Amino acid sequence: MSAADRATGSAEHPTPQLPDPAWGELTARWLAAYKANLDTLLALANAALAGAEKMRMAQLAADVETQTQNRQAAKEVTTSRDVPGVLAAQSHLSNAYAEGYVRYWAMMLEAARQTNADIARILAARAAEMGDELRHAFGAAAAVPGIPAQAAQLLALARGQQEAMLKAVSALAPQAAPGAKPGSAR
């Protein structure tokens, strides 16, 4: 049998066909919906990892700064010739620790705020695409002939739940706006 006969089928070996063209549409729509959801999941994972990286870098910077301050304090203590000099070194180190503590937590909280804003922005930006793809997928599933009535009802229920979730996610968009203050979306 030639390649052309295999591609188009022949009387001996017919090319298998889907029972109904609607099944092909259904498959394409559901794959598009899953791809949109997977793209969103990957974008969210990247945002979370970027936030974790910022936090880890802040921890590393704080560790390096603390070690530098400890070495400086050790030098001050060893070069001190009297008690006031030792107390001044201790005071200097305590002040540096307090300033470092405030700076460290400010960086950590800013990294967390930025990560949350990135996640909200991703969800808000992708909610419409995800909703459209799922709407088409549910519509294609309901249009396939031969689906039992109970399955069609379950698809309709799932579609309603998905749309409600996407509406809730899209409410995050105002909070993701640059300069938005927490709680200002409500």
Secondary structure, DSSP 8 states (H G I E B T S, - for coil): --HHHHHH--SSS-----S-HHHHHHHHHHHHHHHHHHHHHHHHHHHHHHHHHHHHHHHHHHHHHHHHHHHHHHHHHHH--SHHHHHHHHHHHHHHHHHHHHHHHHHHHHHHHHHHHHHHHHHHHHHHHHHHHHHHHHHHHHHSTT--HHHHHHHHHHHHHHHHHHHHHHTTHHHHSTT--TTTT-
